[in-house]
């Protein structure tokens, strides 16, 4: 599965991450930069006067791979009579 991880610097100078799943992996850097600017300008994630996503810092496409270590498929649960 691919996800988009956006990193922002909050008004408290701490780095915050926003991870979005099921994104279009063909997004360009310019498109993502524009979206991050819109998120920062909206100021919709503010708590106790701290804007969590104040300044865009970086963006990454993260690909997650799941590897089965043991066992197989799980049998379906049948309701008790």
mmJSON file of the N, C-alpha and C atoms, coordinates in Angstrom:
{"data_MODEL":{"atom_site":{
"group_PDB":["ATOM","ATOM","ATOM","ATOM","ATOM","ATOM","ATOM","ATOM","ATOM","ATOM","ATOM","ATOM","ATOM","ATOM","ATOM","ATOM","ATOM","ATOM","ATOM","ATOM","ATOM","ATOM","ATOM","ATOM","ATOM","ATOM","ATOM","ATOM","ATOM","ATOM","ATOM","ATOM","ATOM","ATOM","ATOM","ATOM","ATOM","ATOM","ATOM","ATOM","ATOM","ATOM","ATOM","ATOM","ATOM","ATOM","ATOM","ATOM","ATOM","ATOM","ATOM","ATOM","ATOM","ATOM","ATOM","ATOM","ATOM","ATOM","ATOM","ATOM","ATOM","ATOM","ATOM","ATOM","ATOM","ATOM","ATOM","ATOM","ATOM","ATOM","ATOM","ATOM","ATOM","ATOM","ATOM","ATOM","ATOM","ATOM","ATOM","ATOM","ATOM","ATOM","ATOM","ATOM","ATOM","ATOM","ATOM","ATOM","ATOM","ATOM","ATOM","ATOM","ATOM","ATOM","ATOM","ATOM","ATOM","ATOM","ATOM","ATOM","ATOM","ATOM","ATOM","ATOM","ATOM","ATOM","ATOM","ATOM","ATOM","ATOM","ATOM","ATOM","ATOM","ATOM","ATOM","ATOM","ATOM","ATOM","ATOM","ATOM","ATOM","ATOM","ATOM","ATOM","ATOM","ATOM","ATOM","ATOM","ATOM","ATOM","ATOM","ATOM","ATOM","ATOM","ATOM","ATOM","ATOM","ATOM","ATOM","ATOM","ATOM","ATOM","ATOM","ATOM","ATOM","ATOM","ATOM","ATOM","ATOM","ATOM","ATOM","ATOM","ATOM","ATOM","ATOM","ATOM","ATOM","ATOM","ATOM","ATOM","ATOM","ATOM","ATOM","ATOM","ATOM","ATOM","ATOM","ATOM","ATOM","ATOM","ATOM","ATOM","ATOM","ATOM","ATOM","ATOM","ATOM","ATOM","ATOM","ATOM","ATOM","ATOM","ATOM","ATOM","ATOM","ATOM","ATOM","ATOM","ATOM","ATOM","ATOM","ATOM","ATOM","ATOM","ATOM","ATOM","ATOM","ATOM","ATOM","ATOM","ATOM","ATOM","ATOM","ATOM","ATOM","ATOM","ATOM","ATOM","ATOM","ATOM","ATOM","ATOM","ATOM","ATOM","ATOM","ATOM","ATOM","ATOM","ATOM","ATOM","ATOM","ATOM","ATOM","ATOM","ATOM","ATOM","ATOM","ATOM","ATOM","ATOM","ATOM","ATOM","ATOM","ATOM","ATOM","ATOM","ATOM","ATOM","ATOM","ATOM","ATOM","ATOM","ATOM"],
"id":[1,2,3,4,5,6,7,8,9,10,11,12,13,14,15,16,17,18,19,20,21,22,23,24,25,26,27,28,29,30,31,32,33,34,35,36,37,38,39,40,41,42,43,44,45,46,47,48,49,50,51,52,53,54,55,56,57,58,59,60,61,62,63,64,65,66,67,68,69,70,71,72,73,74,75,76,77,78,79,80,81,82,83,84,85,86,87,88,89,90,91,92,93,94,95,96,97,98,99,100,101,102,103,104,105,106,107,108,109,110,111,112,113,114,115,116,117,118,119,120,121,122,123,124,125,126,127,128,129,130,131,132,133,134,135,136,137,138,139,140,141,142,143,144,145,146,147,148,149,150,151,152,153,154,155,156,157,158,159,160,161,162,163,164,165,166,167,168,169,170,171,172,173,174,175,176,177,178,179,180,181,182,183,184,185,186,187,188,189,190,191,192,193,194,195,196,197,198,199,200,201,202,203,204,205,206,207,208,209,210,211,212,213,214,215,216,217,218,219,220,221,222,223,224,225,226,227,228,229,230,231,232,233,234,235,236,237,238,239,240,241,242,243],
"type_symbol":["N","C","C","N","C","C","N","C","C","N","C","C","N","C","C","N","C","C","N","C","C","N","C","C","N","C","C","N","C","C","N","C","C","N","C","C","N","C","C","N","C","C","N","C","C","N","C","C","N","C","C","N","C","C","N","C","C","N","C","C","N","C","C","N","C","C","N","C","C","N","C","C","N","C","C","N","C","C","N","C","C","N","C","C","N","C","C","N","C","C","N","C","C","N","C","C","N","C","C","N","C","C","N","C","C","N","C","C","N","C","C","N","C","C","N","C","C","N","C","C","N","C","C","N","C","C","N","C","C","N","C","C","N","C","C","N","C","C","N","C","C","N","C","C","N","C","C","N","C","C","N","C","C","N","C","C","N","C","C","N","C","C","N","C","C","N","C","C","N","C","C","N","C","C","N","C","C","N","C","C","N","C","C","N","C","C","N","C","C","N","C","C","N","C","C","N","C","C","N","C","C","N","C","C","N","C","C","N","C","C","N","C","C","N","C","C","N","C","C","N","C","C","N","C","C","N","C","C","N","C","C","N","C","C","N","C","C","N","C","C","N","C","C"],
"label_atom_id":["N","CA","C","N","CA","C","N","CA","C","N","CA","C","N","CA","C","N","CA","C","N","CA","C","N","CA","C","N","CA","C","N","CA","C","N","CA","C","N","CA","C","N","CA","C","N","CA","C","N","CA","C","N","CA","C","N","CA","C","N","CA","C","N","CA","C","N","CA","C","N","CA","C","N","CA","C","N","CA","C","N","CA","C","N","CA","C","N","CA","C","N","CA","C","N","CA","C","N","CA","C","N","CA","C","N","CA","C","N","CA","C","N","CA","C","N","CA","C","N","CA","C","N","CA","C","N","CA","C","N","CA","C","N","CA","C","N","CA","C","N","CA","C","N","CA","C","N","CA","C","N","CA","C","N","CA","C","N","CA","C","N","CA","C","N","CA","C","N","CA","C","N","CA","C","N","CA","C","N","CA","C","N","CA","C","N","CA","C","N","CA","C","N","CA","C","N","CA","C","N","CA","C","N","CA","C","N","CA","C","N","CA","C","N","CA","C","N","CA","C","N","CA","C","N","CA","C","N","CA","C","N","CA","C","N","CA","C","N","CA","C","N","CA","C","N","CA","C","N","CA","C","N","CA","C","N","CA","C","N","CA","C","N","CA","C","N","CA","C","N","CA","C","N","CA","C","N","CA","C","N","CA","C"],
"label_alt_id":[null,null,null,null,null,null,null,null,null,null,null,null,null,null,null,null,null,null,null,null,null,null,null,null,null,null,null,null,null,null,null,null,null,null,null,null,null,null,null,null,null,null,null,null,null,null,null,null,null,null,null,null,null,null,null,null,null,null,null,null,null,null,null,null,null,null,null,null,null,null,null,null,null,null,null,null,null,null,null,null,null,null,null,null,null,null,null,null,null,null,null,null,null,null,null,null,null,null,null,null,null,null,null,null,null,null,null,null,null,null,null,null,null,null,null,null,null,null,null,null,null,null,null,null,null,null,null,null,null,null,null,null,null,null,null,null,null,null,null,null,null,null,null,null,null,null,null,null,null,null,null,null,null,null,null,null,null,null,null,null,null,null,null,null,null,null,null,null,null,null,null,null,null,null,null,null,null,null,null,null,null,null,null,null,null,null,null,null,null,null,null,null,null,null,null,null,null,null,null,null,null,null,null,null,null,null,null,null,null,null,null,null,null,null,null,null,null,null,null,null,null,null,null,null,null,null,null,null,null,null,null,null,null,null,null,null,null,null,null,null,null,null,null],
"label_comp_id":["UNK","UNK","UNK","UNK","UNK","UNK","UNK","UNK","UNK","UNK","UNK","UNK","UNK","UNK","UNK","UNK","UNK","UNK","UNK","UNK","UNK","UNK","UNK","UNK","UNK","UNK","UNK","UNK","UNK","UNK","UNK","UNK","UNK","UNK","UNK","UNK","UNK","UNK","UNK","UNK","UNK","UNK","UNK","UNK","UNK","UNK","UNK","UNK","UNK","UNK","UNK","UNK","UNK","UNK","UNK","UNK","UNK","UNK","UNK","UNK","UNK","UNK","UNK","UNK","UNK","UNK","UNK","UNK","UNK","UNK","UNK","UNK","UNK","UNK","UNK","UNK","UNK","UNK","UNK","UNK","UNK","UNK","UNK","UNK","UNK","UNK","UNK","UNK","UNK","UNK","UNK","UNK","UNK","UNK","UNK","UNK","UNK","UNK","UNK","UNK","UNK","UNK","UNK","UNK","UNK","UNK","UNK","UNK","UNK","UNK","UNK","UNK","UNK","UNK","UNK","UNK","UNK","UNK","UNK","UNK","UNK","UNK","UNK","UNK","UNK","UNK","UNK","UNK","UNK","UNK","UNK","UNK","UNK","UNK","UNK","UNK","UNK","UNK","UNK","UNK","UNK","UNK","UNK","UNK","UNK","UNK","UNK","UNK","UNK","UNK","UNK","UNK","UNK","UNK","UNK","UNK","UNK","UNK","UNK","UNK","UNK","UNK","UNK","UNK","UNK","UNK","UNK","UNK","UNK","UNK","UNK","UNK","UNK","UNK","UNK","UNK","UNK","UNK","UNK","UNK","UNK","UNK","UNK","UNK","UNK","UNK","UNK","UNK","UNK","UNK","UNK","UNK","UNK","UNK","UNK","UNK","UNK","UNK","UNK","UNK","UNK","UNK","UNK","UNK","UNK","UNK","UNK","UNK","UNK","UNK","UNK","UNK","UNK","UNK","UNK","UNK","UNK","UNK","UNK","UNK","UNK","UNK","UNK","UNK","UNK","UNK","UNK","UNK","UNK","UNK","UNK","UNK","UNK","UNK","UNK","UNK","UNK","UNK","UNK","UNK","UNK","UNK","UNK"],
"label_asym_id":["A","A","A","A","A","A","A","A","A","A","A","A","A","A","A","A","A","A","A","A","A","A","A","A","A","A","A","A","A","A","A","A","A","A","A","A","A","A","A","A","A","A","A","A","A","A","A","A","A","A","A","A","A","A","A","A","A","A","A","A","A","A","A","A","A","A","A","A","A","A","A","A","A","A","A","A","A","A","A","A","A","A","A","A","A","A","A","A","A","A","A","A","A","A","A","A","A","A","A","A","A","A","A","A","A","A","A","A","A","A","A","A","A","A","A","A","A","A","A","A","A","A","A","A","A","A","A","A","A","A","A","A","A","A","A","A","A","A","A","A","A","A","A","A","A","A","A","A","A","A","A","A","A","A","A","A","A","A","A","A","A","A","A","A","A","A","A","A","A","A","A","A","A","A","A","A","A","A","A","A","A","A","A","A","A","A","A","A","A","A","A","A","A","A","A","A","A","A","A","A","A","A","A","A","A","A","A","A","A","A","A","A","A","A","A","A","A","A","A","A","A","A","A","A","A","A","A","A","A","A","A","A","A","A","A","A","A","A","A","A","A","A","A"],
"label_entity_id":["1","1","1","1","1","1","1","1","1","1","1","1","1","1","1","1","1","1","1","1","1","1","1","1","1","1","1","1","1","1","1","1","1","1","1","1","1","1","1","1","1","1","1","1","1","1","1","1","1","1","1","1","1","1","1","1","1","1","1","1","1","1","1","1","1","1","1","1","1","1","1","1","1","1","1","1","1","1","1","1","1","1","1","1","1","1","1","1","1","1","1","1","1","1","1","1","1","1","1","1","1","1","1","1","1","1","1","1","1","1","1","1","1","1","1","1","1","1","1","1","1","1","1","1","1","1","1","1","1","1","1","1","1","1","1","1","1","1","1","1","1","1","1","1","1","1","1","1","1","1","1","1","1","1","1","1","1","1","1","1","1","1","1","1","1","1","1","1","1","1","1","1","1","1","1","1","1","1","1","1","1","1","1","1","1","1","1","1","1","1","1","1","1","1","1","1","1","1","1","1","1","1","1","1","1","1","1","1","1","1","1","1","1","1","1","1","1","1","1","1","1","1","1","1","1","1","1","1","1","1","1","1","1","1","1","1","1","1","1","1","1","1","1"],
"label_seq_id":[1,1,1,2,2,2,3,3,3,4,4,4,5,5,5,6,6,6,7,7,7,8,8,8,9,9,9,10,10,10,11,11,11,12,12,12,13,13,13,14,14,14,15,15,15,16,16,16,17,17,17,18,18,18,19,19,19,20,20,20,21,21,21,22,22,22,23,23,23,24,24,24,25,25,25,26,26,26,27,27,27,28,28,28,29,29,29,30,30,30,31,31,31,32,32,32,33,33,33,34,34,34,35,35,35,36,36,36,37,37,37,38,38,38,39,39,39,40,40,40,41,41,41,42,42,42,43,43,43,44,44,44,45,45,45,46,46,46,47,47,47,48,48,48,49,49,49,50,50,50,51,51,51,52,52,52,53,53,53,54,54,54,55,55,55,56,56,56,57,57,57,58,58,58,59,59,59,60,60,60,61,61,61,62,62,62,63,63,63,64,64,64,65,65,65,66,66,66,67,67,67,68,68,68,69,69,69,70,70,70,71,71,71,72,72,72,73,73,73,74,74,74,75,75,75,76,76,76,77,77,77,78,78,78,79,79,79,80,80,80,81,81,81],
"pdbx_PDB_ins_code":[null,null,null,null,null,null,null,null,null,null,null,null,null,null,null,null,null,null,null,null,null,null,null,null,null,null,null,null,null,null,null,null,null,null,null,null,null,null,null,null,null,null,null,null,null,null,null,null,null,null,null,null,null,null,null,null,null,null,null,null,null,null,null,null,null,null,null,null,null,null,null,null,null,null,null,null,null,null,null,null,null,null,null,null,null,null,null,null,null,null,null,null,null,null,null,null,null,null,null,null,null,null,null,null,null,null,null,null,null,null,null,null,null,null,null,null,null,null,null,null,null,null,null,null,null,null,null,null,null,null,null,null,null,null,null,null,null,null,null,null,null,null,null,null,null,null,null,null,null,null,null,null,null,null,null,null,null,null,null,null,null,null,null,null,null,null,null,null,null,null,null,null,null,null,null,null,null,null,null,null,null,null,null,null,null,null,null,null,null,null,null,null,null,null,null,null,null,null,null,null,null,null,null,null,null,null,null,null,null,null,null,null,null,null,null,null,null,null,null,null,null,null,null,null,null,null,null,null,null,null,null,null,null,null,null,null,null,null,null,null,null,null,null],
"Cartn_x":[0.846,0.0,0.899,0.492,1.236,0.472,1.213,0.606,1.482,0.898,1.597,1.832,3.093,3.425,3.86,3.083,3.361,3.945,5.028,5.66,5.523,5.095,4.913,5.621,6.008,6.51,5.356,5.027,3.958,4.421,3.473,3.839,4.626,4.611,5.424,6.819,7.128,8.428,8.693,7.68,7.825,7.346,7.953,7.57,6.351,5.344,4.126,4.007,3.437,3.276,1.802,1.425,0.078,0.203,-0.327,-0.211,-1.576,-1.608,-2.834,-2.676,-3.629,-3.579,-4.343,-4.053,-4.75,-4.672,-3.493,-3.312,-2.844,-2.983,-2.479,-0.956,-0.255,1.209,1.851,1.048,1.56,1.558,1.289,1.292,2.675,2.71,3.993,4.354,5.612,6.077,5.338,5.062,4.355,2.93,2.248,0.886,0.866,1.786,1.832,2.183,3.122,3.488,2.28,1.487,0.281,-0.74,-0.917,-1.854,-1.396,-0.089,0.438,0.254,0.425,0.223,-1.24,-2.162,-3.586,-3.904,-3.325,-3.548,-3.018,-1.814,-1.22,-2.03,-2.463,-3.215,-4.601,-5.177,-6.521,-6.55,-5.433,-5.326,-6.468,-6.789,-7.905,-7.495,-6.199,-5.71,-5.014,-5.791,-5.258,-5.86,-4.995,-5.463,-4.598,-5.23,-4.512,-3.53,-3.98,-3.181,-1.957,-1.894,-0.797,-1.341,-0.785,-1.147,-0.255,-0.831,-0.043,0.618,-0.021,0.498,0.745,1.582,1.806,2.689,3.756,4.724,5.049,4.8,5.171,6.685,7.109,8.535,8.926,8.233,8.586,7.403,7.519,6.488,7.171,6.646,7.213,6.08,6.304,5.434,6.041,5.253,5.729,5.018,5.8,5.229,5.419,4.315,4.345,4.163,5.019,4.935,4.672,3.691,3.347,3.86,4.61,5.155,4.621,3.987,3.441,4.588,4.701,5.76,5.336,4.069,3.598,2.095,1.563,0.129,-0.346,-1.587,-2.161,-3.376,-4.385,-5.604,-6.381,-7.146,-7.948,-9.298,-9.744,-11.035,-12.154,-13.217,-14.352,-15.008,-15.518,-16.198,-17.647,-18.116,-19.505,-20.265,-21.475,-22.236,-22.701,-22.76,-23.231,-24.745,-25.197,-26.637,-27.392],
"Cartn_y":[-1.167,0.0,1.24,2.234,3.487,4.552,5.364,6.478,7.708,8.852,10.126,10.656,10.846,11.376,12.823,13.717,15.15,15.582,16.328,16.832,18.349,18.829,20.267,20.667,21.926,22.486,23.257,22.943,23.631,24.975,25.785,27.093,26.946,25.735,25.451,24.935,24.998,24.611,23.109,22.302,20.846,20.324,19.24,18.622,17.727,17.898,17.094,16.36,15.147,14.344,14.078,14.114,13.794,12.723,11.532,10.423,10.138,10.172,9.928,8.627,7.708,6.411,6.469,5.51,5.34,6.596,7.174,8.383,8.026,8.975,8.842,8.959,7.887,7.881,8.658,9.135,9.894,11.407,11.827,13.258,13.849,15.076,15.761,16.556,16.927,17.729,19.063,19.647,20.936,20.795,19.699,19.473,19.303,18.515,18.264,19.548,20.326,21.597,22.522,22.568,23.395,22.924,21.604,21.05,21.324,21.188,21.458,22.921,23.814,25.24,25.513,24.847,25.009,24.54,23.413,22.893,23.898,24.411,25.364,26.654,27.157,28.419,28.297,27.083,26.887,27.005,26.735,26.812,26.065,24.869,24.117,23.14,23.022,22.138,22.983,23.699,24.587,24.173,24.032,23.698,24.46,25.114,25.904,26.871,27.545,28.538,27.956,26.648,26.013,25.531,26.064,25.635,24.451,23.247,22.023,21.933,22.468,22.357,23.749,24.527,25.927,26.09,25.301,25.479,24.139,23.997,22.764,22.54,21.294,20.965,19.957,18.808,17.788,16.864,16.083,15.1,13.867,12.695,11.435,10.48,9.674,8.544,7.362,6.719,5.592,4.337,3.32,2.056,1.02,0.423,-0.551,-1.949,-2.87,-4.257,-5.135,-6.009,-6.921,-8.307,-8.928,-10.264,-11.197,-12.285,-13.261,-14.086,-14.158,-14.923,-16.342,-16.536,-17.876,-17.938,-19.143,-19.309,-19.038,-19.279,-19.074,-18.187,-18.555,-17.778,-18.096,-17.16,-17.328,-17.905,-18.942,-19.57,-18.635,-18.593,-17.716,-18.172,-17.212,-17.49,-17.854,-18.971,-19.355,-19.076,-18.496,-18.167,-19.43,-19.345,-20.474,-20.617,-21.853,-22.12,-21.87],
"Cartn_z":[0.0,0.0,0.0,-0.751,-0.785,-0.022,0.712,1.426,1.238,1.461,1.33,2.732,3.103,4.426,4.278,4.857,4.802,6.14,6.098,7.324,7.37,8.509,8.73,10.014,10.085,11.34,11.957,13.2,13.898,14.418,14.847,15.399,16.698,17.292,18.474,18.079,16.779,16.194,16.231,16.53,16.506,15.165,14.7,13.439,13.657,12.807,12.845,11.516,11.541,10.331,10.087,8.832,8.411,7.332,7.592,6.636,6.025,4.703,3.947,3.177,3.343,2.667,1.354,0.484,-0.793,-1.669,-1.766,-2.57,-3.974,-4.869,-6.223,-6.165,-6.465,-6.382,-7.529,-8.465,-9.609,-9.356,-8.137,-7.824,-8.057,-8.538,-8.744,-7.493,-7.401,-6.265,-6.208,-7.36,-7.407,-6.89,-7.26,-6.778,-5.259,-4.743,-3.301,-2.551,-3.081,-2.438,-2.36,-3.437,-3.438,-2.415,-2.326,-1.348,0.083,0.327,1.671,2.044,1.064,1.322,1.669,0.964,1.263,2.68,3.088,4.447,5.477,5.241,6.185,6.245,5.085,5.043,5.674,5.65,6.199,7.726,8.369,9.831,10.519,10.013,10.579,11.672,11.939,13.0,14.064,14.846,15.885,17.218,18.214,19.558,20.558,21.51,22.521,21.876,20.83,20.09,19.406,19.227,18.5,17.158,16.074,14.723,14.383,14.358,14.177,12.805,11.776,10.409,9.834,10.49,10.12,8.892,8.776,7.693,7.043,5.722,5.032,5.064,5.321,5.397,4.311,4.256,3.268,3.017,1.931,1.599,1.026,1.383,0.903,0.544,-0.498,-0.788,-0.047,0.816,1.616,1.12,0.78,0.33,1.424,1.876,2.956,2.38,2.8,2.363,3.571,3.457,4.538,4.175,5.094,4.877,5.958,5.546,6.479,7.054,8.374,9.024,9.358,9.712,10.033,9.89,9.795,9.678,8.276,8.088,6.776,6.876,6.124,6.157,7.424,7.868,9.077,8.664,9.374,9.086,9.483,8.696,9.051,10.352,11.092,12.355,12.049,12.604,12.408,13.696,13.57,14.786,15.511,16.819,17.643,17.491,17.569,17.402,18.678],
"occupancy":[1.0,1.0,1.0,1.0,1.0,1.0,1.0,1.0,1.0,1.0,1.0,1.0,1.0,1.0,1.0,1.0,1.0,1.0,1.0,1.0,1.0,1.0,1.0,1.0,1.0,1.0,1.0,1.0,1.0,1.0,1.0,1.0,1.0,1.0,1.0,1.0,1.0,1.0,1.0,1.0,1.0,1.0,1.0,1.0,1.0,1.0,1.0,1.0,1.0,1.0,1.0,1.0,1.0,1.0,1.0,1.0,1.0,1.0,1.0,1.0,1.0,1.0,1.0,1.0,1.0,1.0,1.0,1.0,1.0,1.0,1.0,1.0,1.0,1.0,1.0,1.0,1.0,1.0,1.0,1.0,1.0,1.0,1.0,1.0,1.0,1.0,1.0,1.0,1.0,1.0,1.0,1.0,1.0,1.0,1.0,1.0,1.0,1.0,1.0,1.0,1.0,1.0,1.0,1.0,1.0,1.0,1.0,1.0,1.0,1.0,1.0,1.0,1.0,1.0,1.0,1.0,1.0,1.0,1.0,1.0,1.0,1.0,1.0,1.0,1.0,1.0,1.0,1.0,1.0,1.0,1.0,1.0,1.0,1.0,1.0,1.0,1.0,1.0,1.0,1.0,1.0,1.0,1.0,1.0,1.0,1.0,1.0,1.0,1.0,1.0,1.0,1.0,1.0,1.0,1.0,1.0,1.0,1.0,1.0,1.0,1.0,1.0,1.0,1.0,1.0,1.0,1.0,1.0,1.0,1.0,1.0,1.0,1.0,1.0,1.0,1.0,1.0,1.0,1.0,1.0,1.0,1.0,1.0,1.0,1.0,1.0,1.0,1.0,1.0,1.0,1.0,1.0,1.0,1.0,1.0,1.0,1.0,1.0,1.0,1.0,1.0,1.0,1.0,1.0,1.0,1.0,1.0,1.0,1.0,1.0,1.0,1.0,1.0,1.0,1.0,1.0,1.0,1.0,1.0,1.0,1.0,1.0,1.0,1.0,1.0,1.0,1.0,1.0,1.0,1.0,1.0,1.0,1.0,1.0,1.0,1.0,1.0,1.0,1.0,1.0,1.0,1.0,1.0],
"B_iso_or_equiv":[0.0,0.0,0.0,0.0,0.0,0.0,0.0,0.0,0.0,0.0,0.0,0.0,0.0,0.0,0.0,0.0,0.0,0.0,0.0,0.0,0.0,0.0,0.0,0.0,0.0,0.0,0.0,0.0,0.0,0.0,0.0,0.0,0.0,0.0,0.0,0.0,0.0,0.0,0.0,0.0,0.0,0.0,0.0,0.0,0.0,0.0,0.0,0.0,0.0,0.0,0.0,0.0,0.0,0.0,0.0,0.0,0.0,0.0,0.0,0.0,0.0,0.0,0.0,0.0,0.0,0.0,0.0,0.0,0.0,0.0,0.0,0.0,0.0,0.0,0.0,0.0,0.0,0.0,0.0,0.0,0.0,0.0,0.0,0.0,0.0,0.0,0.0,0.0,0.0,0.0,0.0,0.0,0.0,0.0,0.0,0.0,0.0,0.0,0.0,0.0,0.0,0.0,0.0,0.0,0.0,0.0,0.0,0.0,0.0,0.0,0.0,0.0,0.0,0.0,0.0,0.0,0.0,0.0,0.0,0.0,0.0,0.0,0.0,0.0,0.0,0.0,0.0,0.0,0.0,0.0,0.0,0.0,0.0,0.0,0.0,0.0,0.0,0.0,0.0,0.0,0.0,0.0,0.0,0.0,0.0,0.0,0.0,0.0,0.0,0.0,0.0,0.0,0.0,0.0,0.0,0.0,0.0,0.0,0.0,0.0,0.0,0.0,0.0,0.0,0.0,0.0,0.0,0.0,0.0,0.0,0.0,0.0,0.0,0.0,0.0,0.0,0.0,0.0,0.0,0.0,0.0,0.0,0.0,0.0,0.0,0.0,0.0,0.0,0.0,0.0,0.0,0.0,0.0,0.0,0.0,0.0,0.0,0.0,0.0,0.0,0.0,0.0,0.0,0.0,0.0,0.0,0.0,0.0,0.0,0.0,0.0,0.0,0.0,0.0,0.0,0.0,0.0,0.0,0.0,0.0,0.0,0.0,0.0,0.0,0.0,0.0,0.0,0.0,0.0,0.0,0.0,0.0,0.0,0.0,0.0,0.0,0.0,0.0,0.0,0.0,0.0,0.0,0.0],
"pdbx_formal_charge":[null,null,null,null,null,null,null,null,null,null,null,null,null,null,null,null,null,null,null,null,null,null,null,null,null,null,null,null,null,null,null,null,null,null,null,null,null,null,null,null,null,null,null,null,null,null,null,null,null,null,null,null,null,null,null,null,null,null,null,null,null,null,null,null,null,null,null,null,null,null,null,null,null,null,null,null,null,null,null,null,null,null,null,null,null,null,null,null,null,null,null,null,null,null,null,null,null,null,null,null,null,null,null,null,null,null,null,null,null,null,null,null,null,null,null,null,null,null,null,null,null,null,null,null,null,null,null,null,null,null,null,null,null,null,null,null,null,null,null,null,null,null,null,null,null,null,null,null,null,null,null,null,null,null,null,null,null,null,null,null,null,null,null,null,null,null,null,null,null,null,null,null,null,null,null,null,null,null,null,null,null,null,null,null,null,null,null,null,null,null,null,null,null,null,null,null,null,null,null,null,null,null,null,null,null,null,null,null,null,null,null,null,null,null,null,null,null,null,null,null,null,null,null,null,null,null,null,null,null,null,null,null,null,null,null,null,null,null,null,null,null,null,null],
"auth_seq_id":[1,1,1,2,2,2,3,3,3,4,4,4,5,5,5,6,6,6,7,7,7,8,8,8,9,9,9,10,10,10,11,11,11,12,12,12,13,13,13,14,14,14,15,15,15,16,16,16,17,17,17,18,18,18,19,19,19,20,20,20,21,21,21,22,22,22,23,23,23,24,24,24,25,25,25,26,26,26,27,27,27,28,28,28,29,29,29,30,30,30,31,31,31,32,32,32,33,33,33,34,34,34,35,35,35,36,36,36,37,37,37,38,38,38,39,39,39,40,40,40,41,41,41,42,42,42,43,43,43,44,44,44,45,45,45,46,46,46,47,47,47,48,48,48,49,49,49,50,50,50,51,51,51,52,52,52,53,53,53,54,54,54,55,55,55,56,56,56,57,57,57,58,58,58,59,59,59,60,60,60,61,61,61,62,62,62,63,63,63,64,64,64,65,65,65,66,66,66,67,67,67,68,68,68,69,69,69,70,70,70,71,71,71,72,72,72,73,73,73,74,74,74,75,75,75,76,76,76,77,77,77,78,78,78,79,79,79,80,80,80,81,81,81],
"auth_comp_id":["UNK","UNK","UNK","UNK","UNK","UNK","UNK","UNK","UNK","UNK","UNK","UNK","UNK","UNK","UNK","UNK","UNK","UNK","UNK","UNK","UNK","UNK","UNK","UNK","UNK","UNK","UNK","UNK","UNK","UNK","UNK","UNK","UNK","UNK","UNK","UNK","UNK","UNK","UNK","UNK","UNK","UNK","UNK","UNK","UNK","UNK","UNK","UNK","UNK","UNK","UNK","UNK","UNK","UNK","UNK","UNK","UNK","UNK","UNK","UNK","UNK","UNK","UNK","UNK","UNK","UNK","UNK","UNK","UNK","UNK","UNK","UNK","UNK","UNK","UNK","UNK","UNK","UNK","UNK","UNK","UNK","UNK","UNK","UNK","UNK","UNK","UNK","UNK","UNK","UNK","UNK","UNK","UNK","UNK","UNK","UNK","UNK","UNK","UNK","UNK","UNK","UNK","UNK","UNK","UNK","UNK","UNK","UNK","UNK","UNK","UNK","UNK","UNK","UNK","UNK","UNK","UNK","UNK","UNK","UNK","UNK","UNK","UNK","UNK","UNK","UNK","UNK","UNK","UNK","UNK","UNK","UNK","UNK","UNK","UNK","UNK","UNK","UNK","UNK","UNK","UNK","UNK","UNK","UNK","UNK","UNK","UNK","UNK","UNK","UNK","UNK","UNK","UNK","UNK","UNK","UNK","UNK","UNK","UNK","UNK","UNK","UNK","UNK","UNK","UNK","UNK","UNK","UNK","UNK","UNK","UNK","UNK","UNK","UNK","UNK","UNK","UNK","UNK","UNK","UNK","UNK","UNK","UNK","UNK","UNK","UNK","UNK","UNK","UNK","UNK","UNK","UNK","UNK","UNK","UNK","UNK","UNK","UNK","UNK","UNK","UNK","UNK","UNK","UNK","UNK","UNK","UNK","UNK","UNK","UNK","UNK","UNK","UNK","UNK","UNK","UNK","UNK","UNK","UNK","UNK","UNK","UNK","UNK","UNK","UNK","UNK","UNK","UNK","UNK","UNK","UNK","UNK","UNK","UNK","UNK","UNK","UNK","UNK","UNK","UNK","UNK","UNK","UNK"],
"auth_asym_id":["A","A","A","A","A","A","A","A","A","A","A","A","A","A","A","A","A","A","A","A","A","A","A","A","A","A","A","A","A","A","A","A","A","A","A","A","A","A","A","A","A","A","A","A","A","A","A","A","A","A","A","A","A","A","A","A","A","A","A","A","A","A","A","A","A","A","A","A","A","A","A","A","A","A","A","A","A","A","A","A","A","A","A","A","A","A","A","A","A","A","A","A","A","A","A","A","A","A","A","A","A","A","A","A","A","A","A","A","A","A","A","A","A","A","A","A","A","A","A","A","A","A","A","A","A","A","A","A","A","A","A","A","A","A","A","A","A","A","A","A","A","A","A","A","A","A","A","A","A","A","A","A","A","A","A","A","A","A","A","A","A","A","A","A","A","A","A","A","A","A","A","A","A","A","A","A","A","A","A","A","A","A","A","A","A","A","A","A","A","A","A","A","A","A","A","A","A","A","A","A","A","A","A","A","A","A","A","A","A","A","A","A","A","A","A","A","A","A","A","A","A","A","A","A","A","A","A","A","A","A","A","A","A","A","A","A","A","A","A","A","A","A","A"],
"auth_atom_id":["N","CA","C","N","CA","C","N","CA","C","N","CA","C","N","CA","C","N","CA","C","N","CA","C","N","CA","C","N","CA","C","N","CA","C","N","CA","C","N","CA","C","N","CA","C","N","CA","C","N","CA","C","N","CA","C","N","CA","C","N","CA","C","N","CA","C","N","CA","C","N","CA","C","N","CA","C","N","CA","C","N","CA","C","N","CA","C","N","CA","C","N","CA","C","N","CA","C","N","CA","C","N","CA","C","N","CA","C","N","CA","C","N","CA","C","N","CA","C","N","CA","C","N","CA","C","N","CA","C","N","CA","C","N","CA","C","N","CA","C","N","CA","C","N","CA","C","N","CA","C","N","CA","C","N","CA","C","N","CA","C","N","CA","C","N","CA","C","N","CA","C","N","CA","C","N","CA","C","N","CA","C","N","CA","C","N","CA","C","N","CA","C","N","CA","C","N","CA","C","N","CA","C","N","CA","C","N","CA","C","N","CA","C","N","CA","C","N","CA","C","N","CA","C","N","CA","C","N","CA","C","N","CA","C","N","CA","C","N","CA","C","N","CA","C","N","CA","C","N","CA","C","N","CA","C","N","CA","C","N","CA","C","N","CA","C","N","CA","C","N","CA","C","N","CA","C","N","CA","C","N","CA","C"],
"pdbx_PDB_model_num":[1,1,1,1,1,1,1,1,1,1,1,1,1,1,1,1,1,1,1,1,1,1,1,1,1,1,1,1,1,1,1,1,1,1,1,1,1,1,1,1,1,1,1,1,1,1,1,1,1,1,1,1,1,1,1,1,1,1,1,1,1,1,1,1,1,1,1,1,1,1,1,1,1,1,1,1,1,1,1,1,1,1,1,1,1,1,1,1,1,1,1,1,1,1,1,1,1,1,1,1,1,1,1,1,1,1,1,1,1,1,1,1,1,1,1,1,1,1,1,1,1,1,1,1,1,1,1,1,1,1,1,1,1,1,1,1,1,1,1,1,1,1,1,1,1,1,1,1,1,1,1,1,1,1,1,1,1,1,1,1,1,1,1,1,1,1,1,1,1,1,1,1,1,1,1,1,1,1,1,1,1,1,1,1,1,1,1,1,1,1,1,1,1,1,1,1,1,1,1,1,1,1,1,1,1,1,1,1,1,1,1,1,1,1,1,1,1,1,1,1,1,1,1,1,1,1,1,1,1,1,1,1,1,1,1,1,1,1,1,1,1,1,1]
}}}
